[in-house]
Amino acid sequence: MILTEILVLVVALIVAFFLYNLFDNLIHLGIHAVIGLAILYVARFFGLKVAVSIWTILICALGGSIGAVIVIILSYLKIAFVG
């Protein structure tokens, strides 16, 4: 009985640890996506036509501000993400 309770406690702690790390990473991805999209909208304000799609959001989420700058450069050169 006590061994089962200890085992359940250990499993619960492991699950809690993984959930904490998962949500911490999701919060960071969300912050990067918001910052990247803000940079893209500032670029649109200055006259650059950058298409905002699911791909640009993913690139901004994974790459942050560097990803947004890469999207802006590719859009400026008319290689990809042209709006």
C-alpha positions as a Markdown table, in Angstrom:
| # | Residue | x | y | z |
|---|---|---|---|---|
| 1 | Met | 0.0 | 0.0 | 0.0 |
| 2 | Ile | 2.7 | 2.5 | 0.9 |
| 3 | Leu | 4.8 | 1.4 | -2.0 |
| 4 | Thr | 1.9 | 2.2 | -4.4 |
| 5 | Glu | 1.4 | 5.6 | -2.9 |
| 6 | Ile | 5.1 | 6.4 | -3.2 |
| 7 | Leu | 5.1 | 5.2 | -6.8 |
| 8 | Val | 2.0 | 7.3 | -7.6 |
| 9 | Leu | 3.7 | 10.4 | -6.0 |
| 10 | Val | 6.9 | 9.9 | -8.1 |
| 11 | Val | 4.9 | 9.5 | -11.3 |
| 12 | Ala | 2.8 | 12.6 | -10.4 |
| 13 | Leu | 6.0 | 14.6 | -9.8 |
| 14 | Ile | 7.5 | 13.5 | -13.1 |
| 15 | Val | 4.3 | 14.4 | -15.0 |
| 16 | Ala | 4.2 | 17.8 | -13.2 |
| 17 | Phe | 7.8 | 18.4 | -14.2 |
| 18 | Phe | 7.2 | 17.7 | -17.9 |
| 19 | Leu | 4.0 | 19.8 | -17.9 |
| 20 | Tyr | 5.8 | 22.7 | -16.4 |
| 21 | Asn | 8.6 | 22.5 | -19.0 |
| 22 | Leu | 6.0 | 22.2 | -21.8 |
| 23 | Phe | 4.0 | 25.2 | -20.7 |
| 24 | Asp | 7.2 | 27.2 | -20.1 |
| 25 | Asn | 8.3 | 26.5 | -23.7 |
| 26 | Leu | 4.9 | 27.4 | -25.0 |
| 27 | Ile | 4.9 | 30.7 | -23.3 |
| 28 | His | 8.4 | 31.5 | -24.8 |
| 29 | Leu | 7.1 | 30.5 | -28.2 |
| 30 | Gly | 4.1 | 32.8 | -27.8 |
| 31 | Ile | 6.2 | 35.7 | -26.7 |
| 32 | His | 8.6 | 35.2 | -29.7 |
| 33 | Ala | 5.6 | 35.0 | -32.1 |
| 34 | Val | 4.1 | 38.3 | -30.7 |
| 35 | Ile | 7.5 | 40.1 | -31.0 |
| 36 | Gly | 8.1 | 38.7 | -34.5 |
| 37 | Leu | 4.6 | 39.8 | -35.7 |
| 38 | Ala | 5.1 | 43.2 | -34.2 |
| 39 | Ile | 8.3 | 43.6 | -36.2 |
| 40 | Leu | 6.4 | 42.4 | -39.3 |
| 41 | Tyr | 3.7 | 45.0 | -38.7 |
| 42 | Val | 6.3 | 47.7 | -38.2 |
| 43 | Ala | 7.8 | 46.7 | -41.6 |
| 44 | Arg | 4.4 | 47.0 | -43.2 |
| 45 | Phe | 4.0 | 50.4 | -41.6 |
| 46 | Phe | 7.2 | 51.5 | -43.5 |
| 47 | Gly | 5.8 | 50.2 | -46.8 |
| 48 | Leu | 7.2 | 46.7 | -47.1 |
| 49 | Lys | 4.6 | 44.3 | -48.2 |
| 50 | Val | 5.0 | 41.2 | -46.0 |
| 51 | Ala | 2.3 | 38.4 | -46.1 |
| 52 | Val | 1.2 | 37.2 | -42.7 |
| 53 | Ser | 0.3 | 33.6 | -42.9 |
| 54 | Ile | 0.7 | 30.5 | -40.7 |
| 55 | Trp | 4.2 | 30.0 | -42.0 |
| 56 | Thr | 5.3 | 33.5 | -41.1 |
| 57 | Ile | 3.9 | 33.1 | -37.6 |
| 58 | Leu | 5.7 | 29.7 | -37.2 |
| 59 | Ile | 9.0 | 31.3 | -38.4 |
| 60 | Cys | 8.5 | 34.2 | -36.0 |
| 61 | Ala | 7.6 | 31.8 | -33.1 |
| 62 | Leu | 10.7 | 29.6 | -33.7 |
| 63 | Gly | 13.1 | 32.3 | -34.8 |
| 64 | Gly | 11.9 | 35.3 | -32.9 |
| 65 | Ser | 13.1 | 38.6 | -34.1 |
| 66 | Ile | 15.8 | 37.0 | -36.3 |
| 67 | Gly | 13.1 | 35.0 | -38.0 |
| 68 | Ala | 11.0 | 38.1 | -38.6 |
| 69 | Val | 14.0 | 39.8 | -40.1 |
| 70 | Ile | 14.6 | 36.8 | -42.4 |
| 71 | Val | 11.0 | 36.9 | -43.5 |
| 72 | Ile | 11.3 | 40.7 | -44.2 |
| 73 | Ile | 14.5 | 40.2 | -46.3 |
| 74 | Leu | 12.9 | 37.3 | -48.3 |
| 75 | Ser | 9.8 | 39.5 | -48.9 |
| 76 | Tyr | 11.9 | 42.5 | -49.9 |
| 77 | Leu | 13.8 | 40.4 | -52.4 |
| 78 | Lys | 10.5 | 38.9 | -53.6 |
| 79 | Ile | 11.7 | 35.4 | -52.9 |
| 80 | Ala | 8.9 | 34.4 | -50.5 |
| 81 | Phe | 6.2 | 35.9 | -48.3 |
| 82 | Val | 5.3 | 38.6 | -50.7 |
| 83 | Gly | 2.0 | 40.3 | -49.7 |
